Amino acid sequence: MNRGRYFDFIIVGQGLAGLAAAYFASRHGTVALVSKGNSRISNSYLAQGGIASAISPDDSIKLHYKDTITVGKNLCDKKAVKMLVTEGRSIIKEIISLGMKFDRNNSELDISLEGGHSRRRVLHANGSSTGKELVKFFLDLTAQQKNITRFTNSYLYELLVKDGIAHGALFFNPKKLKSFRLLSNRTIIASGGLAGIYHKSTNPFSTSGDGIAAAYNAGAAIENIEFIQFHPTALNKKNCPPFLLSEAMRGEGAVLVDRRGKRIFDNGELTELSPRDELSKAIHQYLRAGKNRNIYLSLSSIEKDVIKRKFSYISNELMKYDIDIITSGIPVAPAAHYTVGGIKTGLFGETNITGLYAIGEAASTGVHGANRLASNSLLECLVFAKQCVLHSCKLSFATRPIELDAATCLTIDDKNENIFQKVREQIAKILWEDVGIIRNASSLNSAKEKLIKLQNKYSGSGNEYYLIQIQNLIQLALLITNGALARKESRGCHIRGDYPHQSKKFEHNSCQIKKQSTQLIVRRDK
């Protein structure tokens, strides 16, 4: 392996956070934009809900801030939320001026309502294809920048850190059977979350926490990783994937009904627009309470032309599974959806490792607290992508990284692919059954025991591509499990059956660092 190619910025991930960071970074130097797949395989690209911003006349930054804090169940970093909602409105106006087209009703922006929001403030692009349109927009912007070099099919397996300073990363291209090193004083992890490692998940298979694992192995702090948000309405049909059904459908009037068409949640305490954690829990409990129970999402109260205009993508996808959303209810159940925690960062995406940044779903910026407010995630990608680039440009570095030790090259053994697939399925089922929507000490300890057995079995597996991925998946599952065991309360999307109430004692962030036991630390700002 050569010493490595130097860039002013290395950005890992080609979802919205990575693409936006690459665009903003290209104004300041050379950029390596690295992904293990292509830009159409990311949570950003698949995001249906929209992007939240307080831009309507009857809305305000103050109200957006209040709603975010409320849904975060007193764990949000208030300074980070203030930055999100303030800079968020500015950045929406900026990208509109750059040519981003959001849906309009005549000449006015078409603004929707979603769960947890007190005002209509969710913008959409091409109906329920908002993420796709934003990704395409930033793909076009980055394609115009000649100082951005793309590396695809490249798996991040090690961050290069010496004396607490990041100097780049090691990657492996399994198609070319080649390891390579990229060097930089600024490395930005934007590789997405880890909810794809659950058995039932709205995420693509590639959402497996690679960047979080690499950061943890390099000594970065992992924060609040026990908070996995389950989306309440994913397709629940045998032999079909748990396809995401946008919250915007409920915002337009879709309701949850039983097999007879009777509305289930209509007592005023819980509605279709309650925060996701509350609704997921209620649906989960309803389905578990009786044999052969089902819940359906009914769009019967929504005008047909609205369905065709706003939800054509969902309609076309469900037609593949013989479901006509206009004439029939859609069977739904919760599925793992979003990684609320992640790599612990400061206000500008900076980690405890100098020169290493994290943004997007890979990061724990503090804006979501214990539960993410719907459609804040795409906004978070844009805001913190820009902020981390600006912050990193202010740091004083030598013109080139210091001399590093010889790098470790990966190998690949095709016979291990089946082993990897089998173990990943085992981990997925352990997480779903024992570290799912409702956890307790018994299920969590059972999960930990099973995971440690797997960890012992596959420890010391050398530098083989598939076996390293197995080790990382086990470690990530243990981080979630250990965090859930330590948090003896129910808060946001972390729900414990044996500790059903929120506790003042645990009004802190959980933090895990390699070679240290799980601990609770005081949050950055209250």
N, C-alpha and C positions, 0 to 999 in steps of 0.2 A: 504494500500500500504506500502510495506517495505521501509526502508530508501533508498535502492537502491544499485545496484552493481557497484563497481568502476572499471574503465578501464583507462589505460594511454591515450587512444585516443577513442573518439566516432566519427564515420564517418557516416553521414546520406546520403544514396544514393548508389546504386549499378550500376550506369552507369560507363563509363570509368574513370571519375575523381575520383569517390568514390573508385573503385577497385584499381586504381593506388595509391591513397593515403593510402589505407589499406596495400598494399604491401610494400610501402616505410616505413610506420609507424611501421610495424611488425618487422623491424630491430631495433626498439628502445623501444618496450614495448608491452603491451597487447592492443588489438584493438577490439572494438565493431563495427561491420559493420551492419548498420540497413537500411532496405528498406521497403516500403509499398507494394511492389509487388515482382517480381522476376527479375533477371538480364536480361531477354529477353524482358522486357517492359521498354525500355528507348530510348531516342533519340540517344544515342551512339550506341546501338545495331542496330538501323535502319539506321544509317548514311551510305549513299551510296558514297558520293563524294570522300572521301579519306582524306589523311593527308599531309599537305604542309610542305616541308622542302627543304632548299637550299643545296642540296647535289650533284647535277649534275655539271660537269666540266664547263659548260657555265653559271652557276648561281652563286650567292654570297649572303651572309648574308645581305650585303648592299642593294642589289636589293629587297630581300624579305622584308626588313625593309621599303624601299621606297614604295613598292606596298601597304603594310598594312597601312601606314600613309596616302597615297593618297586616298584609299577607305574609310578610317575613317573620311574624310572631316574635318581635322584639330581639331579633338577632342580626338585623341589618346594620351595616356600617353606615351611619347617617351621612358622613362626608361623601362616601362613595355613591349613595343614592342621590344626594344633591347634585353631584357631578353628572350622574346618569341622566336625570330629568332636565337639568339645565343645558348641558352640552348636547343632550339628545335632540332637543328642539332645534338647536343651531345646526346640527349635522344633517338633520332631515332637510332643512332649508338649503343647506350646501349641496347635497346630492341632487335635489330637485333642480337647482341652478346648473348642475353639471349634466342634466339630461335624464335623470331617473324619472320614470313616469309611473305615478300611482293612479289607482282607479278614481274616476271622477263621476259625479252625478251632475250632468250638464257641465258647468264650468267649475263647480265646487268639488273639493276633495271629498270622496265618499268615505265616511268615517264610521267604523263599526264599534259595537259594544262587546266586551268579553268578560268572563268571570273575574270577580275581584275588583273590577274598575267601576268607579262611581260616575264616570262620564264616558261618552263615546269618544275614543281617542286612538282606535286601532286602524292604521292605514293598510290597504291591500294593493297588490299589483296583479293584474290578470286574475281576479277572483281569489281562489284559494291556492295560488301559485306564487305567493309573495317571496318566499325564500329563493325559489328558482329564478325569479326575475331580478332580485337583488344580486344573486351570484352571477348571473349573465351580465348584468350591468358592470360589476367590478372586474369580471373576466375581460370585458371589452376595454375598460380603462387600463388594466395592467398590460394587456396585449400591446398597447400603444407605447409602453415605456421600454426603451431599448436596454436599459440597465437592469432589467429583471431577467434572471436566468431560471428556467424551470427544470426541476428534477422530479420525474414521476416514477411510480413503482419502486419507491425508495422507503424502506422500513427503518425508522429511527431505533437504534438499539443501545446507544450510549451517548451521554452528554460528556463533553470533555471539560472537567473541572479540576483546577489546581489551586490550592490555598484559598478556597472559597470564591474563586473567580472563574466564570465560564469562558471558554475559549473556542467553542464550536461543538460539533457533534459527529458521530459515526453513523453511517447508513449502510444498508445492504439492499442491493437490487436482486431479488430472487430470479428474475427473468434472465438477467445477464450473469448471474452467479458471481457478483462483484461487490466487495465492500469498498467504501470510499469515505474520505474525511473532508469535511468542510470546516473552515476556520473563520471565526469572527469574534469581535468584542461584544456583539449584541446578538443574542439568540432568543427568538420569540416562539414560545410553544403555543400553537393555535390548532392543536390536533384533535380537538373535540373531547367528548366525555367518555363514559364507560358503561352507560345503561344498556348498550348492545350485548353485554355479556350475560344478561338475564334471559331466562327461558322464553318469556313472553315480553317482547319489546317492540316499540314502534321504530327503533333505530335500525340502520343498515348494519350488516354483519361486521363491517369494518370499524364500527364505533366501539373499540375495545380498550380504550384508555392507554394507548402506547406512550403518549407524551407524559401522562401522569405517572406511569410506571418508571419511565426514564428519569424524570425529575426526582421522584422518590429515591431511586437508586443512587442518584448523584448527591443526595443530601438535602433536597428541598423539602420544606414543610408541607404536609397535606392537611387541609382543613375541612371540617364538616362533611366528610365524605359519606357519612351515614345517611345524609339527606338525599335520597333518591326519589325524584318526583315521578309518580305514576299518573299517566294521563287517564282520566275517567272514561273516555269514550274511544276505545279502539275496537275494530271489528272482531266479533267473537263468533266465528263460524268454523265448524270442523273442517280441517284440511286447508284452511285459508290463513294467510299471514295476518297478524294483528294490525291491520292497516289503520292509520291514524284518521280520526274523524274530527275535523277542525272545530275548535271551540266557537268559532264564528257562526257555526250552524245553530248552536244554542243561543248565541247572541241575537240571531235573527228570529228566534221563536221556537226552535225545535225543542221537544220535551221528551222526557224519559217515561216510557209506559210499560205495562206488563203485557202478557200475551193476549189479553182481552182488550187492550187498548186503553186501559185505565191509567191515568197519570199516577206515578209512584210518589214523587216528592212534591207535595202541594200544600204542606202545612205551614208554610211561611218561615219556618226555622231553617230549612234547607231548600234550595232551588237549583235549577239547572245552571245558574250563574254564580253559585257559591264557589269559593276558592277550590282549586283542584284537589288539595289534600282532603278537604272535608267531603267532597263529592265522591272521590275515589274510595275513601273509607266506607261511605254509606252504600255504594254500589256493591263493593266487596262483601259487606256484611249481609246485604239483601240476597245476593246470589248464594251465599253459604247457608242461609237460614232455612232453606227448603230444598227438597229434591226436585231436580229437573227445572229449576227456576231459570228464567231468562229475563233480560231487560232489553228493550228496543228503543232506539232513537227515532222518534216520529217527526217528520217534516210536514205533516198534513196541514198545519196552520200557516205555512209559508207559501206565498204566491208562487206559482210555477215559473213565472218569468224571472223572479228573484233567484230561485234555485238554479235555473239554467245560466243566469248571468254570473252568479257568485260561486257556484259550486259545481261547475261543469267538469273540472278535473276529478273531483271526488266521485261524481256521478259516472263518469267514463270508467274509472278504475273499478268501481263496485259492479258495473255491468259485467266485468270479467268473471265475477263470482255469482252471476244471475240474481243480482239485487238491483231493483229499480227504486231509487230513493224517493221518487215522486209518489209511487203507488204503494210502497210497502215500508214497514219499519225496518230499521237496521239493527241486528243483534249486536250488543256492545258489552264490553267488560274492560276494567282497567288493564294497562300494560305499562311496564317500565319505560320511561320516556326521557327524563332529563337528569343530568348530574348537577345537583345544586352546589355541592362543595367541589373541591379540586385542589390545585396547587395554590397555596396561600400567597396572596399578593398584597402589596400596598396600594395606595390610591392611584398609582400610575402603571399597574401591572408588574411592578418590580417584585422579585422574590428575595429570599434570604441569601441567594447566591448572586454576587455582583455580576451584572451583564446578562443574567437570565431573567426573561420576562414570560408571563403567561397571560393569555387573554381568551375570551370566548368560553365555551363550555369546559375547557380544560382547567380553567382558573376558578379560584374562589376569591372574587374581588370584594365581596361583602355586600353586593347590591341585593342579593336574593334572600339573605338570612336563612330561615328554616324552610322557606317555600317560595318558589318563583312566581311572581305575578305574570299572568299570561301576556305574551308578546313583548315582554321586556328583554328577551334574550337576543333577538336580532339587533335591537337598539344597543344593548351592551357590547355586542361585537364591534359595532362602528365606533362608539364612543371611546372604548378602551384601546382599540387598535390605534386610533389617532393619538391618544394620550401617551401610550407606552412608547411610540416612536419619538414623540417630542421630548419625553423625559430622557430616553436613552441618548439622544443627541446632545444633551447637556452634560453627560458624564465625560470625565477626562480619561482617555485611554492612550496607551502607546499606539503607534500607527499600525503595528502588527502584533498578534499574540506571541507569547513567549514560546520557547522551544518546549515541545511536549514529548512524553515517552512514546515508544513504539505502540501503535494501535493494534488491537485484537481484531482479526478478520473472522467473519462468520463462514461456516460451511453449511451445506444443505444435504440432507439425507431424505430422499423421497419416501422411504418406508415409514418415516416418522410423521408424515402428514395424516395418516389415518389415526395414529395415536393422539395427535393434537386435536383432531376433530372429536374424538371420543371423550377426551378429558375436558374439552371446552363444553360439551353437552352435559357432562357430570357437574361441572361448576355452575352452569346455567340453571340446572334443576335444584342444586343446593341453595342457590341464592333465591330462586323463586319460591321454594317451599319453606325455607327456614329464615330468610332475611328479606321477606316480601313486604306486602303492604302493612300487615300487622305482625310485629315481632314480639318475642318474649324471651326470658333468660334461657328457658329450656331449648327452644328452637335455635337460638343464637349459639349456645354452647355446643349443640349438636352439629351445627354448621362448622364451627371452629374446629371441632374434633375431626370431622371429615376432611376439611381443607388441610389441616396439619399433616394428616396421613398422606394426602396427595403431595404435599410439599416435601415430605421426607422421601417419598418414592422417587420424585423427580429432581431432587437436589443434586448439585454437582454434575449437571448434564453437559458441561463443556460449552462450546460455542456454536452449537447447532441451531439453525434458524427456528425450527418448529419447537424444539425443547426449551429454548429461551422464551418463546411466547407462552408456553405452558407455565413456566416459572412466574412470569409477569402476571398472568391471569389469576393464578393462585394468590399471589401477593395482593393484588387489587381486591379480590374477594375477601381476603383477611382484613384489609384496611376497612372495608365497609362493615364487616362483622364486628371487629374490635371497637370501632367507633360507636356502633349501635349498642354493644354491651356496656360501654362506659357511660352512655347517655341514658340514665335511669329516669326517664320521663317521656311523655308524648308531647312533641312540639312540631308544628308544621307537618311536613311529609314523613317525619320519623314518628311512627306510632307503635307504642309498646302496650300490649294487652295487660301486662303485669304492672305497668306504671301508666295508667290511663290519663293522668293529669299533667299539665305543664307545671314545672317547678322552678321557683326563683333560684334555687341552688344551681340549676344547670343553665342559667341565662349567660352562657359563655360559649365560645367556640371550642370545638374539639380540635386537637392538633396532634399529628403523628409524624415523627421524624425517624428515619432509619436508625436502628440500634437503640432506640429509646422506646419505652413503654407508652401506651396510649395515655394521654393526659388531657386535662381540661385547662385552658388558659383564658385569661380575661380578653374579651373582644377588644378590637382596636378603638372603637368609639361607641358610645352609648347615647 
